[in-house]
């Protein structure tokens, strides 16, 4: 499973893409967030972290498959 990173998530991980190993057993958005928080503890300090699956915002209970396009959407500020 490949996860695309943008903004502060890219800065925290030092990568533009993370490959989640199959043996990690990630099959929901919530599980993915938990796994990423374990691998990169600084991600847990973000005020919000949205996940997009196939270009649409996903909920924690949504299921994931390895062939989907997954992206982390960091908190954004505006004014």
C-alpha positions in Angstrom: 0.0 0.0 0.0 1.4 3.4 -1.0 0.5 6.5 0.9 1.2 10.0 -0.6 2.3 12.8 1.8 1.9 16.5 1.5 2.9 19.6 3.5 3.8 19.0 7.1 3.3 15.3 6.8 6.1 15.2 4.2 8.3 17.3 6.5 7.7 15.1 9.5 8.5 11.8 7.6 11.1 13.2 5.3 9.4 11.4 2.4 6.8 12.1 -0.2 5.5 8.6 -0.2 5.4 5.8 2.3 5.1 2.1 1.4 3.1 0.3 4.1 4.1 -3.4 4.1 1.4 -6.0 3.5 2.3 -7.8 6.7 1.2 -4.7 8.7 -2.4 -5.8 8.2 -3.8 -2.4 7.5 -7.4 -2.6 6.2 -9.1 0.6 7.5 -8.3 4.3 7.6 -8.2 4.1 11.4 -5.7 1.3 11.4 -3.6 3.2 8.9 -3.6 6.3 11.1 -2.6 4.2 14.1 0.2 2.5 12.2 1.5 5.8 10.9 1.4 7.3 14.4 3.6 4.4 15.7 6.1 4.8 12.8 6.2 8.6 13.0 5.1 9.8 16.5 5.2 13.4 15.5 2.2 12.9 13.2 0.1 12.3 16.4 0.7 16.0 17.4 -1.1 17.4 14.3 -4.4 19.1 15.1 -6.1 17.1 12.4 -5.1 14.6 9.7 -7.4 13.7 6.9 -7.0 10.8 4.6 -8.1 10.8 1.0 -8.8 7.5 -0.8 -9.1 7.7 -4.5 -9.3 11.5 -4.3 -12.2 11.5 -1.8 -12.1 12.2 1.9 -12.4 9.0 3.9 -13.8 8.2 7.3 -11.9 6.1 9.9 -14.2 3.1 9.4 -13.6 3.0 5.6 -11.8 0.0 4.3 -8.6 0.1 2.4 -7.1 -2.1 -0.3 -3.5 -2.0 -1.6 -4.5 -0.8 -5.1 -6.2 2.4 -3.9 -4.6 5.8 -4.1 -4.2 7.0 -0.5 -3.1 10.5 0.5 -2.6 12.2 3.9 -4.1 15.6 4.0 -2.4 17.7 6.7 -4.2 20.5 8.5 -4.3 23.7 6.5 -4.5 27.3 7.6 -6.2 30.1 5.8 -7.0 33.6 6.2 
